[in-house]
Amino acid sequence: MRWLWLHGSEGRPCAWLRSDHDVTDFLGGGENVRAKDFMAIHQRPEIFWAAMVLDGMFERFPGLRGASVEEGALGVVPWIRRLDRAMQVQRFEATMDAVSETVMQRFYSSNFADLYRGVVPL
C-alpha cells in the first residue's frame, strides 16, 4: 500500500491518496501521471489561458508572455475553437449591458430550448 501526500502552501499536507498498487508514469516523467490524470491534465491550463485572453491581459500588457508546457498539444486546436466561440459570446454579451436580467434570461432560455428541443427533455 502506498500513501501519496499532496502539499499545499508552505509545504503543509492538504490531501492524501491511498493506492493499493504502485503508481507508474506512462509518459516517462517523475510526476506519476496515470491514464485518468492524462484525460484531464489540459483543463486547468486551458481555464487559466482562456481567462487571460478573455480578460484582455495580453492587450493590457503587450509584452506579457507565457508558456504552458508538458501538457502536450493534442487539445490546442479544439481549445482555440472553443476560445473563439467564447470570444464571440463575450462580444455579444457586451452589447446586452442595457438589457434587464429578466430579458437576458428569457433570451438564453428560449435559445437553449430551441437548440435542444427533442434532444434534451425540457
Secondary structure, 3 states (H helix, E strand, C coil): CEEEEEECHHHCEEEEEEECCCCCCCCCCCCCCCHHHHHHCCHHHHHHHHHHHHCCHHHHCCCCCCCCCCCCCCCHHHHHHHHHHHHHHHHHHHCCCCCCHHHHHHHHHHHHHHHHCCCCCC
